Amino acid sequence: MPRRPSHLELLAGRLLSELPGEKPVPEFRFHPTRKWRFDFAYPQKRVAIEIEGGVWTGGAHTRGKHFESDCEKYNAAAILGWRVLRFTGEMVSKGNLTETVMMVK
């Protein structure tokens, strides 16, 4: 069963779906053997979007084990030819997400 999206992922999904052109695929599984998923992906362009929550509150993405796991995932994605764009909640809210994605679409 897929996990429930965070409020930041829901906001990002809404903002991305409003952009013209190709729509992102949520929870896209990119690796042939690992169960890793991107929050959103544009598979044809090999562009991934990750929403990093809790950066100011000590969330999982900023703590040792999870941070290390994210590094492993992002390195594997790069080896497979993916560009991974990472955004904090504040970046999503301020419009950095849509501005950046429009530059690579």
Contact map, one row per residue, 1 for C-alpha under 8 A:
111000000000000000000000000000000000000000000000000000000000000000000000000000000000000000000000000000000
111100000000000000000000000000000000000000000000000000000000000000000000000000000000000000000000000000000
111110000000000000000000000000000000000000000000000000000000000000000000000000000000000000000000000000000
011111000000000000000000000000000000000000000000000000000000000000000000000000000000000000000000000000000
001111111100000000000000000000000000000000000000000000000000000000000000000000000000000000000000000000000
000111111100000000000000000000000000000000000000000000000000000000000000000000000000000000000000000000000
000011111110000000000000000000000000000000000000000000000000000000000000000000000000000000000000000000000
000011111111000000000000000000000000000000000000001010000000000000000000000000000000000010010000000000000
000011111111100000000000000000000000001000000000001000000000000000000000000000000000000000000000000000000
000011111111110000000000000000000000000000000000000000000000000000000000000000000000000000000000000000000
000000111111111000000000000000000000000000000000000000000000000000000000000000000000000000010000000000000
000000011111111100000000000000000000000000000000001000000000000000000000000000000000000000010000100000000
000000001111111110000000010000000000000100000000000000000000000000000000000000000000000000000000000000000
000000000111111111000000000000000000000000000000000000000000000000000000000000000000000000000000000000000
000000000011111111100000000000000000000000000000000000000000000000000000000000000000000000000000010000000
000000000001111111100011000000000000000000000000000000000000000000000000000000000000000000000000010000000
000000000000111111110011000000000000000000000000000000000000000000000000000000000000000000000000000000000
000000000000011111110000000000000000000000000000000000000000000000000000000000000000000000000000000000000
000000000000001111111010000000000000000000000000000000000000000000000000000000000000000000000000010001000
000000000000000011111110000000000000000000000000000000000000000000000000000000000000000000000000000000000
000000000000000000111110000000000000000000000000000000000000000000000000000000000000000000000000000000000
000000000000000000011111000000000000000001000000000000000000000000000000000000000000000000000000000000000
000000000000000110111111100000000000000001000000000000000000000000000000000000000000000000000000000000000
000000000000000110000111110000000000000111000000000000000000000000000000000000000000000000000000000000000
000000000000000000000011111100000000000111100000000000000000000000000000000000000000000000000000000000000
000000000000100000000001111100000000011110000000000000000000000000000000000000000000000000000000000000000
000000000000000000000000111110000000111110000000000000000000000000000000000000000000000000000000000000000
000000000000000000000000111111000000111110000000000000000000000000000000000000000000000000000000000000000
000000000000000000000000001111100011110000000000000000000000000000000000000000000000000000000000000000000
000000000000000000000000000111110001110000000000000000000000000000000000000010000000000000000000000000000
000000000000000000000000000011111111100000000000000000000000000000000000000010000000000000000000000000000
000000000000000000000000000001111100000000000000000000000000000000000000000000000000000000000000000000000
000000000000000000000000000000111110000000000000000000000000000000000000000000000000000000000000000000000
000000000000000000000000000000111111000000000000000000000000000000000000000000000000000000000000000000000
000000000000000000000000000010101111100000000000000000000000000000000000000000000000000000000000000000000
000000000000000000000000000011100111110000000000000000000000000000000000100000000000000000000000000000000
000000000000000000000000001111100011111000000000000000000000000000000000000000000000000000000000000000000
000000000000000000000000011111000001111110000001110000000000000000000000000000000000000000000000000000000
000000001000000000000000011100000000111110000001111000000000000000000000000000000000000000000000000000000
000000000000100000000001111100000000011111000001110000000000000000000000000000000000000000000000000000000
000000000000000000000001111100000000011111100111100000000000000000000000000000000000000000000000000000000
000000000000000000000111100000000000000111111111000000000000000000000000000000000000000000000000000000000
000000000000000000000000100000000000000011111111000000000000000000000000000000000000000000000000000000000
000000000000000000000000000000000000000001111110000000000000000000000000000000000000000000000000000000000
000000000000000000000000000000000000000001111110000000000000000000000000000000000000000000000000000000001
000000000000000000000000000000000000000011111111000000000000000000000000000000001110000000000000000000000
000000000000000000000000000000000000000011111111100000000000000000000000000000000111100000000000000000000
000000000000000000000000000000000000011111100111110000000000000000000000000000000111100000000000000000000
000000000000000000000000000000000000011110000011111000000000000000000000000000000001111000000000000000000
000000000000000000000000000000000000011100000001111100000000000000000000000000000001111000000000000000000
000000011001000000000000000000000000001000000000111110000000000000000000000000000000011110000000000000000
000000000000000000000000000000000000000000000000011111100000100000000000000000000000011110000000000000000
000000010000000000000000000000000000000000000000001111100011100000000000000000000000000110000000000000000
000000000000000000000000000000000000000000000000000111111111110000000000000000000000000010000000000000000
000000000000000000000000000000000000000000000000000111111110110000000000000000000000000100000000000000000
000000000000000000000000000000000000000000000000000001111110000000000000000000000000000000000000000000000
000000000000000000000000000000000000000000000000000001111110000000000000000000000000000000000000000000000
000000000000000000000000000000000000000000000000000001111111111000000000000000000000000000000000000000000
000000000000000000000000000000000000000000000000000011111111111000000000000000000000000000000000000000000
000000000000000000000000000000000000000000000000000011000111111001100000000000000000000000000000000000000
000000000000000000000000000000000000000000000000000111100111111001100100000000000000000000000000000000000
000000000000000000000000000000000000000000000000000001100111111101100000000000000000000000000000000000000
000000000000000000000000000000000000000000000000000000000111111111100000000000000000000000000000000000000
000000000000000000000000000000000000000000000000000000000000011111110000000000000000000000000000000000000
000000000000000000000000000000000000000000000000000000000000001111111000000000000000000000000000000000000
000000000000000000000000000000000000000000000000000000000001111111111100000000000000000000000000000000000
000000000000000000000000000000000000000000000000000000000001111111111110000000000000000000000000000000000
000000000000000000000000000000000000000000000000000000000000000111111111000000000000000000000000000000000
000000000000000000000000000000000000000000000000000000000000000011111111100000000000000000000000000000000
000000000000000000000000000000000000000000000000000000000000100001111111110000000000000000000000000000000
000000000000000000000000000000000000000000000000000000000000000000111111111000000000000000000000000000000
000000000000000000000000000000000000000000000000000000000000000000011111111100000000000000000000000000000
000000000000000000000000000000000001000000000000000000000000000000001111111110000000000000000000000000000
000000000000000000000000000000000000000000000000000000000000000000000111111111000001000000000000000000000
000000000000000000000000000000000000000000000000000000000000000000000011111111100000000000000000000000000
000000000000000000000000000000000000000000000000000000000000000000000001111111110000000000000000000000000
000000000000000000000000000001100000000000000000000000000000000000000000111111111111000000000000000000000
000000000000000000000000000000000000000000000000000000000000000000000000011111111111000000000000000000000
000000000000000000000000000000000000000000000000000000000000000000000000001111111100000000000000000000000
000000000000000000000000000000000000000000000000000000000000000000000000000111111100000000000000000000000
000000000000000000000000000000000000000000000100000000000000000000000000000011111110000000000000000000000
000000000000000000000000000000000000000000000111000000000000000000000000000011111111000000000000000000000
000000000000000000000000000000000000000000000111000000000000000000000000000011001111100000000000000000000
000000000000000000000000000000000000000000000011110000000000000000000000010011000111110000000000000000000
000000000000000000000000000000000000000000000011110000000000000000000000000000000011111000000000000000000
000000000000000000000000000000000000000000000000111100000000000000000000000000000001111100000000000000000
000000000000000000000000000000000000000000000000111100000000000000000000000000000000111111110001100000000
000000000000000000000000000000000000000000000000001110100000000000000000000000000000011111110000000000000
000000010000000000000000000000000000000000000000001111000000000000000000000000000000001111111000000000000
000000000000000000000000000000000000000000000000000000000000000000000000000000000000001111111100000000000
000000000000000000000000000000000000000000000000000000000000000000000000000000000000001111111111100000000
000000010011000000000000000000000000000000000000000000000000000000000000000000000000001111111111110000000
000000000000000000000000000000000000000000000000000000000000000000000000000000000000000011111111000000000
000000000000000000000000000000000000000000000000000000000000000000000000000000000000000001111111100000000
000000000000000000000000000000000000000000000000000000000000000000000000000000000000000000111111111000000
000000000000000000000000000000000000000000000000000000000000000000000000000000000000001000111111111100000
000000000001000000000000000000000000000000000000000000000000000000000000000000000000001000110111111110000
000000000000001100100000000000000000000000000000000000000000000000000000000000000000000000010011111111000
000000000000000000000000000000000000000000000000000000000000000000000000000000000000000000000011111111100
000000000000000000000000000000000000000000000000000000000000000000000000000000000000000000000001111111110
000000000000000000000000000000000000000000000000000000000000000000000000000000000000000000000000111111111
000000000000000000100000000000000000000000000000000000000000000000000000000000000000000000000000011111111
000000000000000000000000000000000000000000000000000000000000000000000000000000000000000000000000001111111
000000000000000000000000000000000000000000000000000000000000000000000000000000000000000000000000000111111
000000000000000000000000000000000000000000001000000000000000000000000000000000000000000000000000000011111
